[in-house]
Amino acid sequence: MKTGLDTLATALYVKTDDLLKAFPHLAPWRPAMGITPRLTDAELVTLAMMQAMLGFTSEARWLRYATSHLRHLFPYLPKQPGYNKRLRKGAGLLRRVTQLLATDTSVWSDDVWIVDSTPVECGRSRETVKRSDLAGWAEYGYCASHSRFFWGLRLHLVCTLQGLPVAFALTGAKADERETLLNLLAAEPDLVAARPGQTLIGDKNYFGRSFEQELADQDIRLLRPTRKSEPERPGAPLFKPLRQVIESVNETFKGQLDLEYHRGRTPGGVIARVMQRILALTAAIWHNDHTGQPVRRSLTAYDH
């Protein structure tokens, strides 16, 4: 494993440890009286990030690898059932650390956002669909970019032009992208209030007079391709090159972080595994930003 990933892991551990010392209530709840975990919450966050960064979709294989190669970073490693349980309980902490890292970058204040959604497949066989604990949340949907139907969820992502995740949500495959975006913005009003005149780039699915008016009411300017029967929209020449950014981010999630091979079988399991991948991408951008390296959407610099 390259030294760069060791450095990133150490920096993330220190950042998370400092956060939990300052705000101990952010740690997953556990009884006041009981055995103190030998793997700290800061170590858990770091271990989860490294699993996603190094491309291990199997927790059992990951822990065997970590036992052989990462003892210098993690003196104690739990068994797979314990790690899985801790990871699911710690999904909220992963999200909080991700938000902290994102706000601690120079690109957080970017005045241009890009929004899109990408499929998170959760099963293919009919038996899986019928018996899965995800039934009722996961559903059949269509991926236009790959011309295929799938059963699962959608990851809705708002990011900066540098690929830094700003806001995200997991929904059923058929969820309306416009409604999801408005709900995301409503859930974090301070995010929009602090950015007057924000520009948002979306695809053709982000359309509608009332939708655009709601964005305009929040001082957000929407750029999207012109739909059939519409007059030419402003900003069209800039659209295609900028849209490639979100495609690059989605490719990082799928090609390098194995988003579609998450192996989650329950809502909590899927959420934790998706959060691992968002944390890994955010941590890489945060670390590059703080060490003076180019802010990359690709994670190849940290591959083993």
N, C-alpha and C positions, 0 to 999 in steps of 0.2 A: 504494500500500500504506500502511496506517495506521502511525503512529509506534509504536503499541502492539506491533506484531509485530516492529519493529526492536528495541525494548527487550527483548522476550522473547528474540529471537535472540541479542542481545549477552549477556544474563544466562546463557543456556544455554551459549554458547561459553566464557565465563569459568569457569563451574562445571565443564564437561567438561575444559577445559585444566588447571585446578587438580587435578582428579582424576587425569589422566594424568601430571602432574608428580609427584604423590605416589605413584602406583602405575603406573609405566610398563608393567608386565607385562600390564595390562588392554588395552593397544592390540593390534590384530591383528598376528599374527606377520609379520615380513618379514626377509630375510637381513641379517646384520650388515654385509655389504659390498654396496653397491648404491646406486641413486639414491634420494635422499630425496624423497618425494612433495611436490609443490608445494602440494597441498591437504592441510592437516594433518588428523589424525583428529578434532580438536575441530571444525574447520570442516565435516568430513563429517557429523558428528552433527547439527550445526546446520542444514546444508543439507537433510538427510533429514527433519528435523522440519518445516522450512518447506514442503517439497514436500507433505507430508501435510496440513499446516494450510491451505495454499492450494488444495488440491483438484486437484493435477495427477497424474493416473493414468499419463500417458505421460512417461517419463523424458526423451525427446527434446524434447517440448514444454516440459517443466519447465526444462531447461537453456537452451533458447532464451530463455525468459522471464527466467531468472536472469541470463543474459548481458546482456539489455537493461535490467533493472531493479535488479539486486542487486550491481552491481560495487562499490558503496560498502562492502558487507559481505564480498564474496568477490573479491579481486583476480584470483585464478586459478580457472577452472572447467574441469574435465576434459570430454572428449568422452563421449558416452553409453555406449560400451562400457567405458571406464575407470571411469565412475561406477557402472555396474551391478556391475562386478567388486568395486570397493571396498565397495559397499553390502552385498553378500552376505558378504564376508569380515568385515565389521564388525557383523554381526547380534548377536554376543555383547557387543560394546561398547554397542550400543544398549540391550540388555537391562540391562546393568550401570548405565548412566546413568539409565535409567528407575527402577530400584530405588533409586538414590541420591537422585533427586529426590523420590520417594514418601516415603522415610523422613525427608526434610528438610521436612516439612510438619506443621502443627499437627493435621491430621485423620488422620495415620497411626495414632494411638493410639485411634481410634474403637472402642468396645466392641461395635459391631454391624456385621456383614458381611452382604452379599447375594451369593448365588451363582446363576449361570445359565450357559447355553451358547447360542451363536447360530451359524447356518450361515455358512460361508465357501465360497461356491460357486466351483468351479475349472473348470467346463466344462459345456456343454450338449449338444453334438453327440455322437453315438455314436463318430465318428472320433476326436474329442478324447479320449474316455474310453479308447479302444483304444490310442492312440499316445502319450498323455501320459507324461512322466517321473514324474508324481505317482501313477500307477497302483500299487496296493499299499499306499499310504497313504490317498489320497483314495478314497472309496467312496460308494455311494448311501445316502442317508438321508432322513428325513422331517422337515419343519418344521411342527409342529402349529399354531403361531401364524399361519402364512400358508397352511396347508392345501396344501402342495406337497412334492413330492419334489425332491431336488437331488443333484448329484454333487460331492463335495468334502470339506471338513473341518469341524470345529467348533472355535470358540474358546470355551474354558471360562474364565470370569472370576469372580474373587472381588474385590469392591470394597467400599468404605465407603459410608455413606449419602450422602456428598458426591460419590460417583462416582469416587473415587480407586482405581485398580487396585492391589490388594494382591498377588494371585497370579494366574497365567494359564497356560494350556497349549493347544496345538493338537493335536487328535487326529483320527482318522478319524471320518466322520459317524455311524457306528454305535456308537462307544465309549460305554460305560456311564457316565453322569454321576456316579453315586455312587462308582464305582471311581476315576474320574479325580480327583474331589475328594479322596478319601482319599490318593491318590498325591501330589497337590499338597501336602497337609499333611505327609505323610511326608518329602517332599523338603526341606521347610523347617521342621524341628522347633523351631527357635528362635522362629519366628514365632508358634507356638501357645503355647510355654512361657512367653513373655513376656506372655500375655494370658489369665490365668485367668478363667473365667466368661464367655467370649466368647459372644455370641448370633449365630447364623447363620440367615438367612432364605432359604429355597429354595422351589421350586414342588413340584407333586405328584410329580415324578419322583424327588425325594430322599426315599425312603421305605424302610422295612424295619427290622425289629427289630434285626438284627445291625449294620446300618449305623448306626442311631441310637445303639446301644450303643458302637460304636467312637468316635463323636463324643463321647459322654458320658465315655468313658474319658480323653479329652483335655480334659475340662472345657469342652466346647462344647455349648451348648443350641440345639437345632434348632427353628425355627418354620417350619411349612409348612401349606398348606391341608389340610383334612380330606378324606380319600378316602372313596369310597362304602363303606358297611358299617362305618365307624369311628365311635367316639363323638367328640363335639366336642372338638377339641384346644385347649389353652390358647393365648391370644394371637391368636385368630381375628379379633377386631375391629381389631387393628392391622395385620393382614397386607396387605390390599389397598393402602392408601396407601403403605406402605413398599415393596411389590413394584414400584410404579411407578418407583422409582429405577433398578432394573436395566433396565427397559424404556427409560428415558430414556438410559442409558449406551449400550445397544445401538443406539438410534436415532442417537446422536451418531456412533458408529462407522460406521453405514451411510449415514445421511443427509448428514452433514457431512464425514466422513473417507473415504467411498467404499470401505468394507471389501470389498464384493462386486465391486468393479472394480479389484482389486489387480493384475491382469495377470501374476501369477506363474505360471511354467510349470515350475519345478523346485522340489523341497523347499526348497533354500536361498533361492530367489527369493521363495517365498511367505512363509517365516519372516521374511525381511528386511522385506518390505512390511507384514506385520502388525505387526512390531515398530515400524516407523515410526509407525503410527497409535496404538499404545499410548503411545509416547513423546510424541507430539503432545498427546494428552489429558492425560497426567501433567504435562507441562511447563506447560500452560496452568493447571492447578489449582495447581501449585507456584508459578508466577509470581504468580497472583492472591493466593495465601496470603501471600506475602512482601511484596507491595506494598499489602496492606491492603484489597484489593478483595473483593467477595463471591466465594466459591468456587463457580464455575459448572461445570455439566456440559456446557453449550452452549459452542461455540467462536465464536459470532457476533461477539464483541468483537474477534476477531483476523482476521475476514474481510477480504479485499481488495476 
